[in-house]
Amino acid sequence: MKTFVLGGGCFWCLDALYQQTKGVTDVVSGYTGGHVSNPDYDDVCNGTTGHAEVVAVTFDEDVIPEDVVLDMFFVSHDPTTLNRQGYDVGTQYRSSMFYTDAEQEEAFRAAIERNQPNWKHPIVTEVTRLPRFYRAEEYHQNFYAKHPEQGYCQVIINPKLAKARKYYSPWLAA
């Protein structure tokens, strides 16, 4: 098993994608990359903690290759916008990858290089060592599955899932 900590805007979007991905055994929404201990959602949303909304994605490499997990990340958000994903604006929504060792850092940088030709503008995804990871509040965990009728899910997450399904349907649950 391997775990990647990835930020691509609101953590609900990545959570929704990876919860439906074959070989993914766990997805935990959380916060990392900042300077405030034990932040909560309100703290992070105020934009002064330095934390990004992220997901910790644990997957079985015998079922899904790490390159597919990372390439799905790049198709599920716009990695060329600094501190913004659609209407979500602020450093907490930055495109980010947090590595735990040199092997992960290399895999993340290779994924950026591999995915750059798919984007007109330069990828600005931050690649940094993972500091402490803070689990988000329980109501953020598996949000999409619990609230598929919610407006944000319908307007923001569903189109992202449709795009991911277009390219990665063999890896997504029906």
C-alpha angles and dihedrals in degrees: 000000000000131000127209123189109212136173121199105158119287109020091224090074097053091040090055092050099046094042086064096045120109112238094025108121100180140012120189123184115217151131132267144149098062141102102241120093119229097001121189129209094268091051092050094044092056087067098226101100097072090228124134125215104247144164127226104218117197115192143170110244089203088066104033126019118236090238090061092049090052096043089052087055091057095049093048098063141015106266091184097071117087115227093344143091112182109299093352107096129179141068090281088070097051121134103252145163120197116201129200099198143008092269092058092045090053092048091050094049091046090051091053091050092046092050100041093088088062091063131066093211129048117278109246097188111149115233113195141147113276111253117187117328117218118201112233122235116289094252089065094055113101088349097164094053090049096045111024090149093057114114096241090052093050098044104032110020101039094059090048091051090048090053092048091048089053091061104024107031093132088062097045127083114247 
